[in-house]
């Protein structure tokens, strides 16, 4: 299994290529949307490139779950993710820092869950 540093370097290469950012912008704490400017279409390319880079199959919704802000499922109320929504995030995204998000669970903060570190943890779990 590759080291954390080796995983990070490959993830960095993928993000530089997929998002057209400089490699020094890709840090462990960088958010894909806020810091690196990713858009929804970029997530498909990122998953495809990660598949190739690591020789694994990643279902898109496994790395980047959808419907996390689903009010109909009881996951959101008054612009905040509910306890049920937080539990769903923990179940679907064990590789994300959901505890930090839970400190201020505004729907607008969901994008902050998608960090370079989250991708690295996900890849390490997939490979391990």
VOBATI-542958 format. One record per atom (N, C-alpha, C): residue number from 1; residue in one letter; chain; atom name; y, x, z. Coordinates in Angstrom, 3 decimals, padded with zeros to 6 digits, always signed. Layout:
// VOBATI-542958
(NUM,'a','A','CA',(Y,X,Z)),
...
// end
This chain:
// VOBATI-542958
(1,'x','A','N',(-001.191,+000.849,+000.000)),
(1,'x','A','CA',(+000.000,+000.000,+000.000)),
(1,'x','A','C',(+001.245,+000.887,+000.000)),
(2,'x','A','N',(+002.246,+000.535,-000.800)),
(2,'x','A','CA',(+003.472,+001.343,-000.821)),
(2,'x','A','C',(+004.239,+001.231,+000.503)),
(3,'x','A','N',(+005.029,+002.247,+000.787)),
(3,'x','A','CA',(+005.854,+002.246,+001.997)),
(3,'x','A','C',(+007.005,+001.257,+001.837)),
(4,'x','A','N',(+007.665,+000.946,+002.942)),
(4,'x','A','CA',(+008.835,+000.060,+002.895)),
(4,'x','A','C',(+009.894,+000.633,+001.953)),
(5,'x','A','N',(+010.078,+001.939,+001.990)),
(5,'x','A','CA',(+011.078,+002.588,+001.130)),
(5,'x','A','C',(+010.695,+002.450,-000.348)),
(6,'x','A','N',(+009.409,+002.615,-000.648)),
(6,'x','A','CA',(+008.955,+002.471,-002.033)),
(6,'x','A','C',(+009.127,+001.025,-002.521)),
(7,'x','A','N',(+008.830,+000.079,-001.645)),
(7,'x','A','CA',(+009.034,-001.330,-001.990)),
(7,'x','A','C',(+010.510,-001.586,-002.249)),
(8,'x','A','N',(+011.370,-001.109,-001.341)),
(8,'x','A','CA',(+012.810,-001.300,-001.505)),
(8,'x','A','C',(+013.306,-000.712,-002.820)),
(9,'x','A','N',(+012.846,+000.482,-003.167)),
(9,'x','A','CA',(+013.307,+001.124,-004.401)),
(9,'x','A','C',(+012.923,+000.310,-005.638)),
(10,'x','A','N',(+011.700,-000.229,-005.656)),
(10,'x','A','CA',(+011.288,-001.058,-006.796)),
(10,'x','A','C',(+012.074,-002.369,-006.833)),
(11,'x','A','N',(+012.288,-002.970,-005.667)),
(11,'x','A','CA',(+013.072,-004.201,-005.600)),
(11,'x','A','C',(+014.488,-003.912,-006.086)),
(12,'x','A','N',(+015.047,-002.798,-005.668)),
(12,'x','A','CA',(+016.390,-002.412,-006.107)),
(12,'x','A','C',(+016.445,-002.295,-007.626)),
(13,'x','A','N',(+015.467,-001.624,-008.217)),
(13,'x','A','CA',(+015.428,-001.480,-009.677)),
(13,'x','A','C',(+015.391,-002.849,-010.364)),
(14,'x','A','N',(+014.568,-003.745,-009.837)),
(14,'x','A','CA',(+014.464,-005.093,-010.414)),
(14,'x','A','C',(+015.810,-005.806,-010.347)),
(15,'x','A','N',(+016.462,-005.751,-009.181)),
(15,'x','A','CA',(+017.729,-006.458,-009.006)),
(15,'x','A','C',(+018.848,-005.850,-009.839)),
(16,'x','A','N',(+018.876,-004.539,-009.963)),
(16,'x','A','CA',(+019.876,-003.877,-010.813)),
(16,'x','A','C',(+019.702,-004.358,-012.249)),
(17,'x','A','N',(+018.453,-004.408,-012.711)),
(17,'x','A','CA',(+018.186,-004.831,-014.085)),
(17,'x','A','C',(+018.467,-006.327,-014.275)),
(18,'x','A','N',(+017.979,-007.153,-013.358)),
(18,'x','A','CA',(+018.101,-008.609,-013.522)),
(18,'x','A','C',(+019.531,-009.107,-013.348)),
(19,'x','A','N',(+020.290,-008.462,-012.453)),
(19,'x','A','CA',(+021.624,-008.963,-012.125)),
(19,'x','A','C',(+022.759,-008.122,-012.690)),
(20,'x','A','N',(+022.435,-006.972,-013.257)),
(20,'x','A','CA',(+023.474,-006.124,-013.831)),
(20,'x','A','C',(+024.435,-005.570,-012.794)),
(21,'x','A','N',(+023.902,-005.272,-011.607)),
(21,'x','A','CA',(+024.735,-004.699,-010.535)),
(21,'x','A','C',(+024.452,-003.204,-010.424)),
(22,'x','A','N',(+025.329,-002.496,-009.736)),
(22,'x','A','CA',(+025.107,-001.072,-009.492)),
(22,'x','A','C',(+024.089,-000.914,-008.369)),
(23,'x','A','N',(+023.318,+000.172,-008.430)),
(23,'x','A','CA',(+022.266,+000.340,-007.420)),
(23,'x','A','C',(+022.813,+000.487,-006.005)),
(24,'x','A','N',(+024.041,+000.984,-005.859)),
(24,'x','A','CA',(+024.601,+001.113,-004.501)),
(24,'x','A','C',(+025.002,-000.238,-003.905)),
(25,'x','A','N',(+025.072,-001.279,-004.740)),
(25,'x','A','CA',(+025.371,-002.625,-004.235)),
(25,'x','A','C',(+024.140,-003.277,-003.617)),
(26,'x','A','N',(+022.967,-002.803,-004.018)),
(26,'x','A','CA',(+021.719,-003.394,-003.544)),
(26,'x','A','C',(+021.304,-002.714,-002.248)),
(27,'x','A','N',(+021.706,-003.314,-001.135)),
(27,'x','A','CA',(+021.343,-002.839,+000.200)),
(27,'x','A','C',(+020.401,-003.855,+000.821)),
(28,'x','A','N',(+019.730,-003.490,+001.883)),
(28,'x','A','CA',(+018.800,-004.417,+002.535)),
(28,'x','A','C',(+019.493,-005.701,+002.979)),
(29,'x','A','N',(+020.735,-005.601,+003.419)),
(29,'x','A','CA',(+021.424,-006.786,+003.946)),
(29,'x','A','C',(+022.160,-007.593,+002.871)),
(30,'x','A','N',(+022.188,-007.113,+001.639)),
(30,'x','A','CA',(+022.909,-007.820,+000.575)),
(30,'x','A','C',(+022.262,-009.175,+000.292)),
(31,'x','A','N',(+023.115,-010.201,+000.158)),
(31,'x','A','CA',(+022.614,-011.519,-000.226)),
(31,'x','A','C',(+022.606,-011.599,-001.746)),
(32,'x','A','N',(+021.585,-012.274,-002.275)),
(32,'x','A','CA',(+021.451,-012.338,-003.725)),
(32,'x','A','C',(+022.600,-013.086,-004.371)),
(33,'x','A','N',(+023.011,-014.195,-003.775)),
(33,'x','A','CA',(+024.049,-015.023,-004.383)),
(33,'x','A','C',(+025.441,-014.512,-004.017)),
(34,'x','A','N',(+025.728,-014.387,-002.735)),
(34,'x','A','CA',(+027.068,-014.010,-002.284)),
(34,'x','A','C',(+027.465,-012.589,-002.632)),
(35,'x','A','N',(+026.567,-011.642,-002.394)),
(35,'x','A','CA',(+026.902,-010.230,-002.613)),
(35,'x','A','C',(+026.581,-009.734,-004.020)),
(36,'x','A','N',(+025.469,-010.211,-004.590)),
(36,'x','A','CA',(+025.013,-009.673,-005.875)),
(36,'x','A','C',(+025.270,-010.615,-007.047)),
(37,'x','A','N',(+025.800,-011.798,-006.767)),
(37,'x','A','CA',(+026.211,-012.714,-007.831)),
(37,'x','A','C',(+025.087,-013.411,-008.578)),
(38,'x','A','N',(+023.910,-013.519,-007.967)),
(38,'x','A','CA',(+022.797,-014.195,-008.641)),
(38,'x','A','C',(+023.099,-015.678,-008.819)),
(39,'x','A','N',(+022.619,-016.218,-009.934)),
(39,'x','A','CA',(+022.708,-017.650,-010.214)),
(39,'x','A','C',(+021.283,-018.174,-010.297)),
(40,'x','A','N',(+021.137,-019.482,-010.317)),
(40,'x','A','CA',(+019.793,-020.071,-010.275)),
(40,'x','A','C',(+018.890,-019.556,-011.394)),
(41,'x','A','N',(+019.406,-019.369,-012.577)),
(41,'x','A','CA',(+018.596,-018.870,-013.687)),
(41,'x','A','C',(+018.099,-017.449,-013.417)),
(42,'x','A','N',(+018.863,-016.672,-012.654)),
(42,'x','A','CA',(+018.476,-015.293,-012.337)),
(42,'x','A','C',(+017.218,-015.238,-011.472)),
(43,'x','A','N',(+016.991,-016.277,-010.672)),
(43,'x','A','CA',(+015.839,-016.266,-009.779)),
(43,'x','A','C',(+014.527,-016.238,-010.567)),
(44,'x','A','N',(+014.492,-016.903,-011.708)),
(44,'x','A','CA',(+013.301,-016.861,-012.562)),
(44,'x','A','C',(+013.045,-015.451,-013.070)),
(45,'x','A','N',(+014.099,-014.792,-013.522)),
(45,'x','A','CA',(+013.971,-013.426,-014.031)),
(45,'x','A','C',(+013.551,-012.466,-012.921)),
(46,'x','A','N',(+014.125,-012.646,-011.739)),
(46,'x','A','CA',(+013.773,-011.780,-010.604)),
(46,'x','A','C',(+012.287,-011.905,-010.291)),
(47,'x','A','N',(+011.785,-013.133,-010.212)),
(47,'x','A','CA',(+010.362,-013.346,-009.915)),
(47,'x','A','C',(+009.499,-012.720,-011.011)),
(48,'x','A','N',(+009.855,-012.931,-012.265)),
(48,'x','A','CA',(+009.097,-012.362,-013.384)),
(48,'x','A','C',(+009.058,-010.842,-013.289)),
(49,'x','A','N',(+010.210,-010.229,-013.033)),
(49,'x','A','CA',(+010.264,-008.766,-012.962)),
(49,'x','A','C',(+009.529,-008.219,-011.734)),
(50,'x','A','N',(+009.587,-008.951,-010.615)),
(50,'x','A','CA',(+008.836,-008.522,-009.426)),
(50,'x','A','C',(+007.337,-008.586,-009.697)),
(51,'x','A','N',(+006.899,-009.633,-010.400)),
(51,'x','A','CA',(+005.489,-009.744,-010.796)),
(51,'x','A','C',(+005.049,-008.483,-011.530)),
(52,'x','A','N',(+005.841,-008.096,-012.531)),
(52,'x','A','CA',(+005.508,-006.925,-013.345)),
(52,'x','A','C',(+005.587,-005.635,-012.537)),
(53,'x','A','N',(+006.635,-005.479,-011.744)),
(53,'x','A','CA',(+006.858,-004.233,-011.008)),
(53,'x','A','C',(+005.757,-003.956,-009.980)),
(54,'x','A','N',(+005.251,-005.028,-009.364)),
(54,'x','A','CA',(+004.269,-004.853,-008.297)),
(54,'x','A','C',(+002.855,-005.272,-008.701)),
(55,'x','A','N',(+002.685,-005.785,-009.923)),
(55,'x','A','CA',(+001.365,-006.181,-010.382)),
(55,'x','A','C',(+000.775,-007.337,-009.596)),
(56,'x','A','N',(+001.624,-008.294,-009.223)),
(56,'x','A','CA',(+001.177,-009.453,-008.457)),
(56,'x','A','C',(+001.673,-010.731,-009.120)),
(57,'x','A','N',(+001.120,-011.851,-008.718)),
(57,'x','A','CA',(+001.575,-013.160,-009.181)),
(57,'x','A','C',(+002.362,-013.818,-008.060)),
(58,'x','A','N',(+003.587,-014.202,-008.336)),
(58,'x','A','CA',(+004.434,-014.858,-007.349)),
(58,'x','A','C',(+004.830,-016.231,-007.883)),
(59,'x','A','N',(+004.280,-017.301,-007.313)),
(59,'x','A','CA',(+004.797,-018.614,-007.690)),
(59,'x','A','C',(+006.269,-018.697,-007.283)),
(60,'x','A','N',(+007.128,-019.159,-008.181)),
(60,'x','A','CA',(+008.577,-019.149,-007.936)),
(60,'x','A','C',(+008.941,-019.818,-006.617)),
(61,'x','A','N',(+008.359,-020.972,-006.344)),
(61,'x','A','CA',(+008.712,-021.707,-005.132)),
(61,'x','A','C',(+008.208,-021.019,-003.864)),
(62,'x','A','N',(+007.321,-020.053,-004.010)),
(62,'x','A','CA',(+006.833,-019.329,-002.841)),
(62,'x','A','C',(+007.888,-018.339,-002.335)),
(63,'x','A','N',(+008.535,-017.651,-003.236)),
(63,'x','A','CA',(+009.576,-016.695,-002.850)),
(63,'x','A','C',(+010.906,-017.394,-002.616)),
(64,'x','A','N',(+011.248,-018.329,-003.483)),
(64,'x','A','CA',(+012.511,-019.052,-003.391)),
(64,'x','A','C',(+012.223,-020.555,-003.298)),
(65,'x','A','N',(+011.876,-021.050,-002.099)),
(65,'x','A','CA',(+011.546,-022.474,-001.959)),
(65,'x','A','C',(+012.705,-023.373,-002.373)),
(66,'x','A','N',(+012.333,-024.500,-002.939)),
(66,'x','A','CA',(+013.329,-025.475,-003.373)),
(66,'x','A','C',(+013.357,-026.631,-002.387)),
(67,'x','A','N',(+014.370,-027.455,-002.494)),
(67,'x','A','CA',(+014.523,-028.664,-001.677)),
(67,'x','A','C',(+014.637,-028.377,-000.183)),
(68,'x','A','N',(+015.203,-027.245,+000.170)),
(68,'x','A','CA',(+015.393,-026.945,+001.585)),
(68,'x','A','C',(+016.496,-027.808,+002.194)),
(69,'x','A','N',(+017.355,-028.354,+001.352)),
(69,'x','A','CA',(+018.461,-029.180,+001.838)),
(69,'x','A','C',(+018.232,-030.640,+001.445)),
(70,'x','A','N',(+017.010,-031.097,+001.619)),
(70,'x','A','CA',(+016.622,-032.448,+001.217)),
(70,'x','A','C',(+016.924,-033.439,+002.339)),
(71,'x','A','N',(+017.974,-034.218,+002.166)),
(71,'x','A','CA',(+018.359,-035.213,+003.176)),
(71,'x','A','C',(+017.313,-036.319,+003.283)),
(72,'x','A','N',(+016.708,-036.682,+002.153)),
(72,'x','A','CA',(+015.708,-037.753,+002.155)),
(72,'x','A','C',(+014.494,-037.404,+003.005)),
(73,'x','A','N',(+014.157,-036.133,+003.093)),
(73,'x','A','CA',(+013.011,-035.700,+003.897)),
(73,'x','A','C',(+013.399,-035.502,+005.363)),
(74,'x','A','N',(+014.663,-035.740,+005.683)),
(74,'x','A','CA',(+015.126,-035.563,+007.055)),
(74,'x','A','C',(+015.477,-034.132,+007.404)),
(75,'x','A','N',(+015.664,-033.300,+006.373)),
(75,'x','A','CA',(+015.957,-031.895,+006.611)),
(75,'x','A','C',(+017.450,-031.620,+006.801)),
(76,'x','A','N',(+018.289,-032.587,+006.431)),
(76,'x','A','CA',(+019.738,-032.399,+006.524)),
(76,'x','A','C',(+020.381,-033.661,+007.082)),
(77,'x','A','N',(+021.346,-033.452,+007.974)),
(77,'x','A','CA',(+022.139,-034.559,+008.488)),
(77,'x','A','C',(+023.533,-034.023,+008.781)),
(78,'x','A','N',(+024.535,-034.722,+008.288)),
(78,'x','A','CA',(+025.931,-034.354,+008.509)),
(78,'x','A','C',(+026.243,-032.923,+008.085)),
(79,'x','A','N',(+025.660,-032.499,+006.969)),
(79,'x','A','CA',(+025.961,-031.171,+006.429)),
(79,'x','A','C',(+025.271,-030.025,+007.142)),
(80,'x','A','N',(+024.373,-030.347,+008.058)),
(80,'x','A','CA',(+023.641,-029.300,+008.787)),
(80,'x','A','C',(+022.140,-029.517,+008.613)),
(81,'x','A','N',(+021.419,-028.421,+008.585)),
(81,'x','A','CA',(+019.968,-028.492,+008.504)),
(81,'x','A','C',(+019.446,-028.906,+009.881)),
(82,'x','A','N',(+018.591,-029.908,+009.887)),
(82,'x','A','CA',(+018.049,-030.447,+011.144)),
(82,'x','A','C',(+016.955,-029.530,+011.692)),
(83,'x','A','N',(+016.497,-029.853,+012.907)),
(83,'x','A','CA',(+015.385,-029.094,+013.493)),
(83,'x','A','C',(+014.148,-029.172,+012.595)),
(84,'x','A','N',(+013.916,-030.348,+011.995)),
(84,'x','A','CA',(+012.783,-030.489,+011.071)),
(84,'x','A','C',(+012.968,-029.588,+009.853)),
(85,'x','A','N',(+014.191,-029.497,+009.370)),
(85,'x','A','CA',(+014.484,-028.619,+008.242)),
(85,'x','A','C',(+014.291,-027.156,+008.591)),
(86,'x','A','N',(+014.721,-026.782,+009.788)),
(86,'x','A','CA',(+014.536,-025.394,+010.257)),
(86,'x','A','C',(+013.043,-025.081,+010.353)),
(87,'x','A','N',(+012.269,-026.029,+010.880)),
(87,'x','A','CA',(+010.817,-025.831,+010.983)),
(87,'x','A','C',(+010.199,-025.665,+009.596)),
(88,'x','A','N',(+010.670,-026.461,+008.624)),
(88,'x','A','CA',(+010.181,-026.355,+007.252)),
(88,'x','A','C',(+010.532,-024.984,+006.670)),
(89,'x','A','N',(+011.731,-024.502,+006.956)),
(89,'x','A','CA',(+012.129,-023.170,+006.479)),
(89,'x','A','C',(+011.232,-022.091,+007.072)),
(90,'x','A','N',(+010.959,-022.206,+008.362)),
(90,'x','A','CA',(+010.092,-021.204,+009.001)),
(90,'x','A','C',(+008.705,-021.214,+008.368)),
(91,'x','A','N',(+008.208,-022.409,+008.040)),
(91,'x','A','CA',(+006.880,-022.520,+007.434)),
(91,'x','A','C',(+006.863,-021.974,+006.005)),
(92,'x','A','N',(+007.894,-022.297,+005.232)),
(92,'x','A','CA',(+007.926,-021.892,+003.826)),
(92,'x','A','C',(+008.463,-020.482,+003.615)),
(93,'x','A','N',(+009.245,-019.991,+004.575)),
(93,'x','A','CA',(+009.899,-018.690,+004.403)),
(93,'x','A','C',(+009.714,-017.795,+005.627)),
(94,'x','A','N',(+008.473,-017.441,+005.958)),
(94,'x','A','CA',(+008.272,-016.581,+007.129)),
(94,'x','A','C',(+008.900,-015.196,+006.957)),
(95,'x','A','N',(+009.237,-014.851,+005.738)),
(95,'x','A','CA',(+009.816,-013.548,+005.414)),
(95,'x','A','C',(+011.349,-013.548,+005.526)),
(96,'x','A','N',(+011.951,-014.715,+005.784)),
(96,'x','A','CA',(+013.416,-014.820,+005.884)),
(96,'x','A','C',(+013.846,-014.847,+007.344)),
(97,'x','A','N',(+015.104,-014.514,+007.587)),
(97,'x','A','CA',(+015.647,-014.516,+008.947)),
(97,'x','A','C',(+016.149,-015.923,+009.283)),
(98,'x','A','N',(+015.223,-016.826,+009.491)),
(98,'x','A','CA',(+015.567,-018.217,+009.780)),
(98,'x','A','C',(+016.227,-018.339,+011.150)),
(99,'x','A','N',(+015.868,-017.482,+012.093)),
(99,'x','A','CA',(+016.492,-017.527,+013.424)),
(99,'x','A','C',(+017.993,-017.297,+013.325)),
(100,'x','A','N',(+018.398,-016.342,+012.520)),
(100,'x','A','CA',(+019.829,-016.082,+012.328)),
(100,'x','A','C',(+020.502,-017.289,+011.683)),
(101,'x','A','N',(+019.859,-017.864,+010.660)),
(101,'x','A','CA',(+020.402,-019.052,+010.007)),
(101,'x','A','C',(+020.548,-020.198,+011.001)),
(102,'x','A','N',(+019.575,-020.363,+011.889)),
(102,'x','A','CA',(+019.565,-021.476,+012.845)),
(102,'x','A','C',(+020.757,-021.428,+013.802)),
(103,'x','A','N',(+021.372,-020.257,+013.955)),
(103,'x','A','CA',(+022.555,-020.144,+014.812)),
(103,'x','A','C',(+023.723,-020.951,+014.254)),
(104,'x','A','N',(+023.808,-021.069,+012.931)),
(104,'x','A','CA',(+024.828,-021.884,+012.255)),
(104,'x','A','C',(+024.166,-022.506,+011.029)),
(105,'x','A','N',(+023.427,-023.614,+011.241)),
(105,'x','A','CA',(+022.594,-024.170,+010.174)),
(105,'x','A','C',(+023.317,-025.052,+009.151)),
(106,'x','A','N',(+024.545,-024.694,+008.820)),
(106,'x','A','CA',(+025.268,-025.444,+007.791)),
(106,'x','A','C',(+024.548,-025.271,+006.448)),
(107,'x','A','N',(+024.469,-026.352,+005.692)),
(107,'x','A','CA',(+023.815,-026.314,+004.388)),
(107,'x','A','C',(+024.418,-025.207,+003.522)),
(108,'x','A','N',(+025.708,-025.004,+003.636)),
(108,'x','A','CA',(+026.380,-023.977,+002.828)),
(108,'x','A','C',(+025.894,-022.561,+003.148)),
(109,'x','A','N',(+025.207,-022.387,+004.263)),
(109,'x','A','CA',(+024.712,-021.061,+004.649)),
(109,'x','A','C',(+023.288,-020.782,+004.167)),
(110,'x','A','N',(+022.640,-021.762,+003.539)),
(110,'x','A','CA',(+021.257,-021.559,+003.089)),
(110,'x','A','C',(+021.165,-020.360,+002.145)),
(111,'x','A','N',(+022.138,-020.192,+001.278)),
(111,'x','A','CA',(+022.097,-019.076,+000.322)),
(111,'x','A','C',(+022.029,-017.720,+001.019)),
(112,'x','A','N',(+022.527,-017.650,+002.264)),
(112,'x','A','CA',(+022.509,-016.385,+002.999)),
(112,'x','A','C',(+021.096,-015.966,+003.408)),
(113,'x','A','N',(+020.135,-016.888,+003.321)),
(113,'x','A','CA',(+018.741,-016.551,+003.637)),
(113,'x','A','C',(+018.140,-015.619,+002.586)),
(114,'x','A','N',(+018.649,-015.706,+001.361)),
(114,'x','A','CA',(+018.068,-014.963,+000.253)),
(114,'x','A','C',(+018.691,-013.569,+000.165)),
(115,'x','A','N',(+018.089,-012.644,+000.897)),
(115,'x','A','CA',(+018.589,-011.271,+000.960)),
(115,'x','A','C',(+017.589,-010.309,+000.315)),
(116,'x','A','N',(+018.048,-009.105,+000.086)),
(116,'x','A','CA',(+017.169,-008.051,-000.420)),
(116,'x','A','C',(+016.061,-007.792,+000.601)),
(117,'x','A','N',(+016.406,-007.770,+001.875)),
(117,'x','A','CA',(+015.405,-007.547,+002.928)),
(117,'x','A','C',(+014.325,-008.628,+002.888)),
(118,'x','A','N',(+014.725,-009.890,+002.653)),
(118,'x','A','CA',(+013.764,-010.979,+002.572)),
(118,'x','A','C',(+012.760,-010.717,+001.448)),
(119,'x','A','N',(+013.261,-010.280,+000.298)),
(119,'x','A','CA',(+012.365,-009.993,-000.830)),
(119,'x','A','C',(+011.408,-008.858,-000.465)),
(120,'x','A','N',(+011.933,-007.815,+000.157)),
(120,'x','A','CA',(+011.085,-006.672,+000.541)),
(120,'x','A','C',(+009.994,-007.097,+001.522)),
(121,'x','A','N',(+010.357,-007.920,+002.505)),
(121,'x','A','CA',(+009.350,-008.405,+003.466)),
(121,'x','A','C',(+008.306,-009.264,+002.764)),
(122,'x','A','N',(+008.744,-010.101,+001.847)),
(122,'x','A','CA',(+007.830,-010.952,+001.095)),
(122,'x','A','C',(+006.848,-010.092,+000.303)),
(123,'x','A','N',(+007.348,-009.098,-000.412)),
(123,'x','A','CA',(+006.509,-008.238,-001.229)),
(123,'x','A','C',(+005.520,-007.481,-000.332)),
(124,'x','A','N',(+005.980,-006.948,+000.791)),
(124,'x','A','CA',(+005.096,-006.220,+001.714)),
(124,'x','A','C',(+003.966,-007.131,+002.191)),
(125,'x','A','N',(+004.288,-008.390,+002.506)),
(125,'x','A','CA',(+003.257,-009.336,+002.958)),
(125,'x','A','C',(+002.270,-009.641,+001.830)),
(126,'x','A','N',(+002.793,-009.802,+000.602)),
(126,'x','A','CA',(+001.925,-010.076,-000.550)),
(126,'x','A','C',(+000.973,-008.923,-000.825)),
(127,'x','A','N',(+001.472,-007.703,-000.677)),
(127,'x','A','CA',(+000.664,-006.530,-000.970)),
(127,'x','A','C',(-000.301,-006.192,+000.166)),
(128,'x','A','N',(+000.061,-006.624,+001.382)),
(128,'x','A','CA',(-000.738,-006.278,+002.561)),
(128,'x','A','C',(-001.848,-007.151,+002.786)),
// end
